[in-house]
Structure formats: structure tokens, C-alpha cells
Amino acid sequence: MDGPADTKYCDDTVMAYEAARRVFLPGGALTFDAAYRLAHLPLVSPGHPDAIASKEGTDYLDGRYEIARHSLVLPIDAGELARSEVFGAFERELRAFSFSDKIEWTLSQQRASKLHATIVNGLAEPEFGRCADAAATVLRSTRGFSVRIGGPFLGEFNTGRIYFPVYPEQRGGNDIFALIQDACGAMQTRLYLIGYYHFASSLTPAETDELAGLVEQWRHRVLAHLAVKSLAIQSTNDDLALSARIVSTIPVGDRQP
């Protein structure tokens, strides 16, 4: 889907992606940080020697946690994203690199129905109704909207994961998702990321240079425009959302009951 010519999306002057983006220095290597080794690697590559099985003070065990986490999310239609010609071109180029065999491709398929970008994190169960109502009030006035999916993003946190940044439409000069965060009493983040590809092995300096070049080539590209059909409150017992389930759905615009 292409965005209408007169649609105004948030850009990097108002979003926080550039400040959070990881900069690779020549000769540096992509290695997994502790967050990725604890929360992701045990599920991406079970038994990996660098995986952290558990950590004192947390309820993580092999990438899963006993107490579910809850958040307000933007569900992403993986099929619609895959139908974008630009996205397809990016993935074909990614697969052509020598380091692509270090990506756990089957995991992307397993997560296809779980793709999302988080808007409000750390919701407690008693907050579900209040946050859903607050988000619905904001959405009721939008008359429908779309998001722009930007080129690949790697940050300083969860290194080992390739994200795609989400740029929401503006309404009255405002970031729609920031308005929802305000309504829910949450901190404005200006970061809405889709976790998509996961490395099962760290990269050599040469491979990291190739990846950095690919990211630089594509990071300003628009991979897709997606219509937003709903938001959702999601619960999960792992950070890859393999166990994610939708608690409630919040329709958008004229889809409101």
C-alpha cells in the first residue's frame, strides 16, 4: 500500500530513532549484549554457549518468564508487509549477503502472526480497561490512519536483532501514538519498533561492515505503508512474543463500534 500524497507522517525531526541508532565503527564486530543473550538468544538458538539461562532478581528462565508482561501494541500484518515490493527487495538483498546464514529465518516465519510495535509497555492488569478506553477515545477522532515502515534499525539495546521503525501519521501536528501514551498516563517514547530478524551467531568485523553498509543504504527508505486497523492489549511470557495472546482489541476510527 502506498501512502496518499497529502498524508503527513512523523519524521526523524520528531522521532527518537536517530539518537537511539547504533553506529558501527570500522573494524568493529556485532556481538550480543546481555539483554539479547538473556531474553532472545535462548529462544533464537537454544543451547547457544553465549545464552544467559537465568539472572538473579528476574523470573527469566531460558528466555521465558513466569509472570506475564502486558502492553498496548500496534499489530503488524506480516502478509501485507511482505507484499510490499520495496520490502521484498530489501529482504532479497539481505539474503544475498554471506552473513545471512547467521539469521534464524524460520523464527521470522514463526513470529509472523505476532508482529507488533509496542506503544505502552509495562501495563498492570488493573490498568487494562483504563488504558484501552483512553486509547479508544483518541482513536475515535482519527477517522482511520496509516503508518510508514522505515528501513532497518539496529540500536544499542538488544544487539543481535534487526528492527523496522514505525512512523505514524501526524494529527494536528502531533504523533498519534504519543497522544495515546499521554492519554494512558505513560511516558512518551517516540520509538515504535518492529523486531523482525534475529541473529543466531555474532558477526565478524568483515560481516559487520557489510551489515552496516546495508543498513546505511536502506535506512532512509520507506519499506511500506500499512493501514492501521486496530490496536491491542497483548500479554506474553517471552520477549519474542512467541507466547503472545491478545487480551482486547481496540478498533480505529470508523471501525469503532
C-alpha positions as CSV (number, residue, x, y, z in Angstrom):
1,M,0.0,0.0,0.0
2,D,1.3,3.5,-0.9
3,G,0.6,6.4,1.4
4,P,-1.6,9.2,0.0
5,A,0.3,12.1,-1.4
6,D,-1.1,14.5,1.1
7,T,-0.6,12.3,4.1
8,K,1.9,13.8,6.6
9,Y,3.9,11.3,8.7
10,C,6.1,11.9,11.6
11,D,9.8,12.0,10.6
12,D,13.2,11.9,12.3
13,T,12.9,15.5,13.4
14,V,10.3,14.4,15.9
15,M,11.0,10.7,16.4
16,A,13.9,9.4,18.6
17,Y,15.3,6.8,16.2
18,E,18.5,8.6,15.1
19,A,19.5,9.2,18.7
20,A,19.0,5.5,19.6
21,R,20.6,4.1,16.4
22,R,23.8,2.1,16.8
23,V,26.8,3.5,15.0
24,F,29.2,0.8,13.8
25,L,32.9,1.9,13.7
26,P,35.1,0.4,11.0
27,G,36.6,-2.9,12.2
28,G,34.0,-3.3,14.9
29,A,32.0,-6.5,15.4
30,L,28.4,-7.1,16.1
31,T,28.3,-9.1,19.3
32,F,25.3,-9.8,21.5
33,D,24.7,-7.6,24.5
34,A,23.5,-9.0,27.9
35,A,19.8,-8.1,27.2
36,Y,19.8,-10.1,23.9
37,R,21.7,-13.0,25.5
38,L,19.1,-13.3,28.3
39,A,15.8,-12.5,26.6
40,H,16.3,-13.5,23.0
41,L,19.2,-15.8,22.4
42,P,17.9,-18.8,24.4
43,L,14.8,-18.8,22.1
44,V,16.7,-17.9,18.9
45,S,19.4,-20.6,19.4
46,P,18.6,-22.9,22.3
47,G,21.8,-24.2,23.9
48,H,24.0,-21.4,22.5
49,P,27.1,-21.0,24.7
50,D,26.6,-17.3,25.0
51,A,22.9,-17.5,26.1
52,I,22.1,-16.5,29.7
53,A,19.7,-19.0,31.0
54,S,18.7,-17.0,34.1
55,K,19.6,-13.9,36.1
56,E,19.2,-13.2,39.8
57,G,16.4,-10.8,40.5
58,T,14.4,-11.7,37.4
59,D,12.0,-14.5,36.6
60,Y,13.7,-15.3,33.2
61,L,14.4,-19.0,32.6
62,D,15.7,-19.9,29.1
63,G,14.2,-16.8,27.6
64,R,10.7,-17.1,29.2
65,Y,9.3,-15.6,32.3
66,E,6.8,-16.9,34.8
67,I,4.8,-13.7,35.2
68,A,3.3,-12.4,32.0
69,R,4.1,-8.9,30.7
70,H,1.3,-6.8,29.3
71,S,1.5,-3.9,26.8
72,L,-0.6,-1.8,24.4
73,V,0.7,-2.6,20.9
74,L,0.2,-1.9,17.2
75,P,-0.4,-5.3,15.5
76,I,1.5,-5.6,12.2
77,D,0.1,-7.6,9.3
78,A,3.1,-9.6,8.2
79,G,1.4,-10.6,4.9
80,E,0.7,-7.0,4.0
81,L,4.3,-6.1,4.8
82,A,5.7,-8.9,2.7
83,R,3.5,-7.8,-0.3
84,S,5.4,-4.5,-0.4
85,E,7.8,-4.6,-3.4
86,V,10.3,-2.4,-1.6
87,F,10.3,-4.7,1.5
88,G,10.7,-7.7,-0.8
89,A,13.7,-6.0,-2.5
90,F,15.3,-5.3,0.9
91,E,14.9,-8.9,2.1
92,R,16.3,-10.3,-1.2
93,E,19.4,-8.1,-0.8
94,L,19.7,-9.1,2.9
95,R,19.6,-12.8,1.9
96,A,22.3,-12.3,-0.6
97,F,25.0,-11.4,2.0
98,S,27.3,-14.0,3.4
99,F,26.2,-13.3,6.9
100,S,22.6,-14.1,6.2
101,D,23.1,-17.7,7.1
102,K,23.5,-16.4,10.7
103,I,19.9,-15.1,10.7
104,E,17.3,-17.5,12.2
105,W,14.9,-17.3,9.2
106,T,12.5,-19.9,10.5
107,L,11.9,-17.7,13.6
108,S,10.6,-14.9,11.4
109,Q,8.1,-17.3,10.0
110,Q,7.0,-18.5,13.5
111,R,6.5,-14.9,14.6
112,A,4.6,-13.8,11.5
113,S,1.3,-13.7,13.4
114,K,2.9,-12.0,16.4
115,L,4.5,-9.0,14.8
116,H,3.8,-5.7,16.6
117,A,5.3,-2.4,17.7
118,T,4.9,-1.5,21.4
119,I,3.2,1.8,22.3
120,V,2.7,1.4,26.1
121,N,4.8,-1.1,27.9
122,G,4.6,-2.5,31.4
123,L,0.8,-2.4,31.9
124,A,-0.6,-3.9,35.0
125,E,-3.8,-5.9,34.7
126,P,-5.9,-3.4,36.6
127,E,-4.9,-0.8,34.0
128,F,-6.1,-2.7,31.0
129,G,-9.6,-1.2,30.9
130,R,-8.5,2.4,31.6
131,C,-5.7,2.3,29.0
132,A,-8.0,0.7,26.4
133,D,-10.7,3.3,27.0
134,A,-8.2,6.2,26.8
135,A,-6.7,4.8,23.6
136,A,-10.2,4.3,22.1
137,T,-11.1,7.9,22.9
138,V,-8.0,9.2,20.9
139,L,-8.6,6.8,18.1
140,R,-12.3,7.7,17.8
141,S,-11.3,11.1,16.3
142,T,-8.8,9.8,13.8
143,R,-11.2,8.5,11.1
144,G,-8.6,5.9,10.3
145,F,-4.8,6.4,9.7
146,S,-1.7,4.6,8.4
147,V,1.9,4.2,9.4
148,R,5.1,4.3,7.4
149,I,7.6,1.5,7.9
150,G,11.2,2.7,7.7
151,G,14.4,0.9,6.7
152,P,16.4,-1.3,9.0
153,F,17.3,-0.2,12.5
154,L,19.9,-1.6,15.0
155,G,20.1,0.0,18.4
156,E,22.4,0.0,21.4
157,F,20.0,-2.4,23.2
158,N,19.2,-6.0,22.2
159,T,22.1,-6.1,19.7
160,G,21.5,-9.1,17.6
161,R,18.1,-8.0,16.5
162,I,17.2,-6.1,13.3
163,Y,14.2,-3.8,13.8
164,F,12.0,-1.7,11.5
165,P,10.9,1.7,12.8
166,V,7.3,2.8,12.6
167,Y,6.5,6.4,11.7
168,P,2.8,7.2,12.5
169,E,0.7,9.8,10.7
170,Q,0.5,13.2,12.3
171,R,-2.8,14.5,13.5
172,G,-2.8,18.3,14.2
173,G,1.0,18.2,14.0
174,N,1.1,15.5,16.7
175,D,2.3,12.0,16.8
176,I,-0.8,9.9,17.2
177,F,0.9,7.3,19.4
178,A,2.3,10.0,21.6
179,L,-1.2,11.3,22.2
180,I,-2.2,7.7,23.2
181,Q,0.7,7.4,25.5
182,D,-0.4,10.7,27.2
183,A,-4.0,9.5,27.4
184,C,-2.8,6.3,29.1
185,G,-0.5,8.3,31.5
186,A,2.6,6.7,30.0
187,M,5.9,8.2,29.1
188,Q,6.3,9.5,25.5
189,T,8.9,7.3,23.8
190,R,8.9,8.4,20.1
191,L,10.2,4.9,19.5
192,Y,7.9,2.2,17.9
193,L,9.9,-0.7,16.7
194,I,9.1,-3.9,15.0
195,G,11.6,-6.6,16.0
196,Y,11.9,-8.7,12.8
197,Y,15.3,-10.6,12.2
198,H,17.4,-12.3,14.8
199,F,21.0,-13.4,14.6
200,A,21.8,-16.8,15.9
201,S,25.6,-16.1,15.8
202,S,27.6,-12.9,16.3
203,L,29.3,-11.4,13.2
204,T,32.9,-11.0,12.3
205,P,34.3,-7.5,11.7
206,A,34.0,-8.0,7.9
207,E,30.4,-9.2,8.2
208,T,29.6,-6.3,10.5
209,D,31.0,-3.8,7.9
210,E,28.7,-5.4,5.3
211,L,25.7,-5.2,7.6
212,A,26.5,-1.6,8.4
213,G,26.7,-0.7,4.7
214,L,23.4,-2.4,4.1
215,V,21.7,-0.5,6.9
216,E,23.1,2.8,5.7
217,Q,21.9,2.1,2.2
218,W,18.4,1.3,3.3
219,R,17.7,3.2,6.5
220,H,16.2,6.2,4.8
221,R,14.0,4.1,2.5
222,V,10.2,3.6,3.1
223,L,9.6,-0.1,3.0
224,A,5.8,0.0,3.2
225,H,2.7,2.0,4.2
226,L,0.2,0.0,6.3
227,A,-3.3,0.9,7.2
228,V,-3.9,0.7,11.0
229,K,-7.0,-1.4,11.6
230,S,-6.7,-1.7,15.4
231,L,-4.5,-1.6,18.5
232,A,-4.4,-4.3,21.0
233,I,-3.6,-5.1,24.6
234,Q,-1.2,-8.1,24.5
235,S,0.1,-10.4,27.1
236,T,3.2,-12.6,26.7
237,N,5.6,-14.8,28.7
238,D,8.6,-14.1,26.4
239,D,10.2,-11.1,24.8
240,L,9.9,-12.6,21.3
241,A,6.1,-12.8,21.8
242,L,6.0,-16.4,20.7
243,S,3.6,-16.9,23.6
244,A,1.7,-13.7,23.0
245,R,-2.1,-13.5,23.2
246,I,-4.4,-10.7,22.6
247,V,-6.4,-9.6,25.7
248,S,-8.5,-7.0,24.0
249,T,-8.7,-5.2,20.6
250,I,-9.3,-1.5,20.1
251,P,-10.7,-0.6,16.7
252,V,-9.6,2.5,14.8
253,G,-11.7,5.4,13.5
254,D,-14.9,4.4,11.7
255,R,-14.3,0.8,12.8
256,Q,-15.3,1.8,16.3
257,P,-18.5,0.0,17.5
